Amino acid sequence: MGLLEPQQRSEKNYRLYSNETLLRLKRIEQMKQDKYTLEEIKANLDQWNKVSAEEQVTKKLSDLQLHMQKLEREVKELEPVIGKLKPQQAKHLTTKLMPQTAACIEALMLLLGKGPFM
């Protein structure tokens, strides 16, 4: 598929990778965690290579802003359900969440001015 290319080969034919390739691998791993398909990852990486560092930062910030807006909409959709939970139910719900997820929910609630979730 050509997602990673070795910078060179050693005398014993081992693949040797540059630091830039390691950063590329980290981006691939992150996209895999975000459920991108291999084709989407390849297209994203190809696009990433075509733009300057400033454009990359601008695009990433725009993507993060769009993702944040999506999360805010989802939190707003959940607010009525969360508001109807009894304290014991809310506590039980939060014990089922991963710490990172709970922290994200807490941050979103505070950003939306809704106070702490837990």
C-alpha positions as CSV (number, residue, x, y, z in Angstrom):
1,M,0.0,0.0,0.0
2,G,3.0,2.2,0.3
3,L,2.2,4.0,3.6
4,L,5.8,3.8,4.8
5,E,9.0,3.9,2.8
6,P,12.4,3.1,4.3
7,Q,15.0,5.8,4.0
8,Q,17.6,3.3,3.1
9,R,18.7,-0.3,3.6
10,S,21.6,-1.6,5.7
11,E,24.3,-3.8,4.5
12,K,22.3,-6.8,5.8
13,N,19.2,-5.5,3.9
14,Y,17.4,-4.2,7.0
15,R,15.0,-1.3,6.4
16,L,16.2,1.9,8.0
17,Y,13.7,4.7,8.7
18,S,14.1,8.4,9.3
19,N,12.6,10.4,12.2
20,E,10.1,11.9,9.7
21,T,9.0,8.3,8.9
22,L,8.5,7.6,12.6
23,L,6.3,10.7,12.8
24,R,4.4,9.5,9.8
25,L,3.9,6.1,11.6
26,K,2.5,7.9,14.6
27,R,0.0,9.7,12.4
28,I,-1.0,6.4,10.9
29,E,-1.5,4.8,14.3
30,Q,-3.6,7.8,15.4
31,M,-5.8,7.6,12.3
32,K,-6.2,3.8,12.9
33,Q,-7.4,4.6,16.4
34,D,-9.8,7.1,14.9
35,K,-11.2,4.3,12.7
36,Y,-9.9,5.6,9.4
37,T,-9.8,3.0,6.6
38,L,-6.4,2.3,5.0
39,E,-7.5,4.2,1.8
40,E,-8.5,7.2,3.9
41,I,-5.2,7.1,5.8
42,K,-3.3,6.9,2.5
43,A,-5.2,9.8,1.0
44,N,-4.8,11.8,4.2
45,L,-1.0,11.2,4.3
46,D,-0.7,12.1,0.6
47,Q,-2.5,15.3,1.2
48,W,-0.4,16.0,4.3
49,N,2.8,15.7,2.2
50,K,1.5,18.3,-0.4
51,V,1.0,21.2,2.1
52,S,3.4,23.4,4.0
53,A,3.9,23.1,7.8
54,E,1.8,26.3,8.3
55,E,-1.0,24.8,6.2
56,Q,-0.8,21.6,8.1
57,V,-1.2,23.4,11.5
58,T,-4.1,25.5,10.1
59,K,-5.9,22.4,8.7
60,K,-5.3,20.4,12.0
61,L,-6.7,23.3,14.0
62,S,-9.7,23.5,11.7
63,D,-10.3,19.8,12.0
64,L,-10.1,20.0,15.8
65,Q,-12.6,22.9,15.8
66,L,-15.0,20.9,13.7
67,H,-14.6,17.9,16.0
68,M,-15.1,20.0,19.0
69,Q,-18.3,21.4,17.5
70,K,-19.5,17.9,16.9
71,L,-18.8,16.9,20.5
72,E,-20.6,20.0,21.7
73,R,-23.7,19.0,19.7
74,E,-23.6,15.5,21.1
75,V,-23.2,16.7,24.7
76,K,-26.2,19.0,24.1
77,E,-28.2,16.0,22.9
78,L,-27.3,14.1,26.0
79,E,-28.0,16.9,28.5
80,P,-31.7,16.1,28.9
81,V,-30.9,12.5,29.6
82,I,-28.1,13.3,32.0
83,G,-30.3,15.9,33.8
84,K,-33.0,13.2,34.5
85,L,-30.5,10.8,36.1
86,K,-30.6,10.3,39.8
87,P,-27.3,11.0,41.6
88,Q,-26.7,7.3,42.1
89,Q,-27.4,6.5,38.4
90,A,-25.0,9.3,37.3
91,K,-22.3,7.9,39.7
92,H,-22.8,4.4,38.3
93,L,-22.6,5.7,34.7
94,T,-19.3,7.5,35.4
95,T,-17.7,4.4,36.8
96,K,-18.3,2.7,33.5
97,L,-16.3,5.4,31.6
98,M,-12.6,5.4,30.9
99,P,-10.9,8.2,32.8
100,Q,-10.0,10.0,29.5
101,T,-13.6,9.9,28.4
102,A,-14.9,11.2,31.7
103,A,-12.3,14.0,31.6
104,C,-13.4,14.9,28.1
105,I,-17.1,15.0,29.1
106,E,-16.2,17.1,32.1
107,A,-14.2,19.6,30.0
108,L,-17.0,19.8,27.4
109,M,-19.6,20.5,30.2
110,L,-17.5,23.2,31.6
111,L,-16.9,24.7,28.2
112,L,-20.6,24.8,27.6
113,G,-21.1,26.5,31.0
114,K,-23.1,23.6,32.3
115,G,-21.0,23.0,35.4
116,P,-19.3,19.7,36.4
117,F,-20.8,16.4,35.2
118,M,-19.6,14.4,38.2
